């Protein structure tokens, strides 16, 4: 990394409130829409989990054995 951040910081004459205001409206105009079919798929997965049709693997980040079990299931095609 070059640590060349000068072009990304606010200058002395810049108004941080105006900068925030302009970025808010800029980002608000972006169209980040999730397709209906994807949302329906997620709802179906939730329904299957609630009905007990899907096997869940509980993951503890502090437990290396859980990670090994997941990798083992994945390599066996059980995930």
C-alpha positions in Angstrom: 0.0 0.0 0.0 1.2 3.5 -0.8 -0.6 5.3 2.0 -1.6 7.9 -0.5 -5.0 9.0 1.0 -4.8 12.7 0.2 -7.3 12.4 -2.7 -9.9 10.8 -0.4 -10.0 13.2 2.6 -12.0 16.3 3.0 -10.2 19.5 2.2 -10.2 22.5 4.5 -12.9 24.3 2.4 -15.1 21.2 2.3 -18.3 21.2 4.4 -18.6 17.7 6.0 -22.4 18.1 6.4 -22.8 18.9 2.7 -20.5 16.0 1.8 -22.7 13.6 3.9 -25.9 15.1 2.4 -24.7 14.6 -1.2 -23.5 11.0 -0.6 -26.8 10.2 1.1 -28.8 11.2 -2.0 -26.2 9.7 -4.4 -26.5 6.3 -2.7 -30.2 6.5 -2.3 -30.5 6.6 -6.1 -28.7 3.3 -6.5 -31.0 0.5 -7.5 -30.0 -2.5 -5.4 -33.1 -4.7 -5.9 -33.2 -8.4 -4.9 -35.1 -10.6 -7.4 -38.5 -11.9 -6.2 -37.5 -15.5 -7.1 -34.5 -15.2 -4.7 -36.7 -13.9 -1.9 -39.2 -16.7 -2.5 -36.4 -19.2 -2.4 -35.2 -17.8 1.0 -38.8 -18.1 2.3 -39.0 -21.7 1.2 -35.7 -22.5 3.0 -37.0 -20.9 6.2 -40.2 -22.8 5.9 -38.2 -26.1 5.5 -36.1 -25.2 8.5 -39.1 -24.4 10.6 -40.7 -27.7 9.5 -37.6 -29.7 10.4 -37.0 -30.8 6.9 -33.5 -29.3 6.8 -30.6 -30.5 8.9 -28.9 -27.6 10.6 -25.3 -27.6 11.8 -24.7 -25.3 14.7 -21.4 -23.5 14.4 -19.3 -22.3 17.3 -16.5 -20.0 16.1 -14.4 -21.0 19.2 -14.6 -24.7 18.5 -12.3 -26.1 15.8 -14.0 -29.5 15.9 -17.3 -27.9 14.6 -15.4 -26.6 11.6 -13.8 -30.0 10.9 -17.3 -31.6 11.1 -18.7 -29.1 8.6 -15.8 -29.7 6.2 -16.2 -33.5 6.6 -20.0 -33.3 5.8 -19.2 -31.1 2.8 -16.7 -33.5 1.4 -19.1 -36.4 1.9 -21.9 -34.4 0.1 -24.1 -34.1 3.1 -24.3 -30.3 3.1 
